[in-house]
């Protein structure tokens, strides 16, 4: 699995733990819902600035966001 897919899975995991829809997350992060969907599907190369917006909306800091088993076997493709 590549890093884009891992980031998408992590966002989806945290979003679901917070019982948020993609629409609710996109509103809280001030991003478009279709953008959130494309990140979750591993189709977007998301910037660190937008990862931070999403993490804030999910009420986690970046250390917690990236400190997950999801990223242990990430490749760069």
N, C-alpha and C positions, 0 to 999 in steps of 0.2 A: 504494500500500500504506500502511496506517496504522501508527501507532507500536506498537499491540498486536501486529499481525502481524509487524512487524520484530523486536520483542523475542522473540517466539516462535521466529522463524527463527534468531535469534542463539543462543538457548538450545539449540535442537536442533542447530545447527552445532557448538557447543562440546561438547555432550554426546556427539555422535558422534565428534568428534576425540579425546575421552577414552575412547572405547569403553565408554560407560556406557549402561545401559538406563534408561528412565524410572523404573523401580522403584529402581534403584541410586542415581540422582540424588536421587529424593525422600527416600530414607533418609538420604543424606549431608547434605541440606539441611533435614531434619526437616520435610518438607512431604508432603502426600498425593500419591500417584501420579496420581490423576485430576486434581488441581490442576495438576501439571506438564503433563499432556496438554492440558488446556484452555488453558494459557498458550501452549504450543507451537502450538496451533491458532488462536491469536489471538482466543480467546473470553473471555479474562480481562483485567481492568484490574488488573494486578499492582502491588503497592506497592513502593516503593524498598527497604523493609526486606526483603521477600522476594526482590527482585532481588539484593540483597547476599548473602543466604543462599545463593542459587543460584550466584552468582559464586564465593563461597568454596568451595562444594562442587565447582565446576568448576576450582578452583585458578587463577582469574584475578582481578585487581583490577577495580574498577568502570571505571577509565580504559580498560583493555584491553577490557572488555566492551562499552563504548559506542563505542570507537574502531574502528569497522568500516564498511565500505562499505554494510552493511545499513541504516544510519541516514541516509545522505546525502540520500535523497529522501523522507523520512518526512513524512506529513501528520498532522494531529491528529484525524481523524475516528475 
